[in-house]
Amino acid sequence: MKDMLFSKTHEWIQFLDETTVRLGLTDFAQSELGDLVFINLPEEGDEILISESFADVESVKAVSNVYSPVTGTVSRINEELLDHPELVNESPYEAWFVEIENVREQHELLSEEEYQQFIHEEE
């Protein structure tokens, strides 16, 4: 989980350069959701807004929104997840959802240590 930051809505973010990031769901989020059976991702070129839902995941329990901790433009989607949503359960920190470029705004993000503390406070 090198160089990753975390949101309070349980997404991880990894900066690829100063204005490009990858986003995914945290291990905590995937374990709470259970086995994922479907993922709906945005299209390349879509604008993503901070605090807005940009994707949804369907598990055996429910459908849940995935929120963006940044504002920017989708430059790539992880198409492998469309056919294999279980990859998020198997390896959440490698199964990124989207890459976002031209990041212009971001939430206050947490370090791994701060995120772990946040999770324990929620329980």
C-alpha positions, 0 to 999 in steps of 0.5 A: 500500500505504498504511496496510498492515501485513503478517504473516509468513504473507504476509497484508496487513492494513489498518485501516479504523478502530480495530477493523475491518480488511481482509485479503488476500494479499500480492503475494509470496504470490500470485506464489509460488502462481501463477494462482489458480483458486478461493477459499473464503471464510468466511461473514459472521458467522463468528468468525475466530481469530488464527493459524487458517486462515479461507480457502483458495485453489486455484492451478494448483499446490496448495491453500493455507490463508490465516491470520488475523493477528487475532481478530474477526468477519467483517462482509463478504466480497469476493464478487467473488473467488468468481467472479474469483479471478484478481483476487488475481493481478492486483491483490493489494492491492486484492483483499481477502478479508474485512473483520473487525470487533471485532478483539480480538487481533492478531499482531505485524505488520510494516511494508512495509519490515520485510516486504520484509526478512523476504521476502529473509531467507526466500529 
